[in-house]
């Protein structure tokens, strides 16, 4: 194997902005910041969500960011800042690096992800199925 996941994570974290859950929470009410939840829908349903976060499955991220993609989501072209997170901070580190490489800016990710967010006692909403 040329590169394992640890090396990919180390490379990503060296090139992206990483914020603590508490720093991210300070941006929660900022109308110019969009939180992006990269967890699997089953994780969101089971564990809850960050209030107001957009849910983007990791597998569709590049397609939703690219304005030339038939799957493009306009909120990615809003000119706002983005805070990515997943359950533990691994997927979001790689996703943040990918988004940054694609030209999305500014973008950062939460160290420790949603698990660290909840452990810090920060706001969460119940999961449940989307209506």
ABEGO torsion letter per residue (X at the ends): XABBAAAAAAAAAAABBBBBAAAAAAAAABAABBBBBABBAAAAAAAEBBBGBBBBBAAAAAAAABAABAABBAAAAAGBBBBBBBAAGAAAAAAAAAAAAAGBOBBBBBBGEAAAAAAAGBBBBBBEBBX
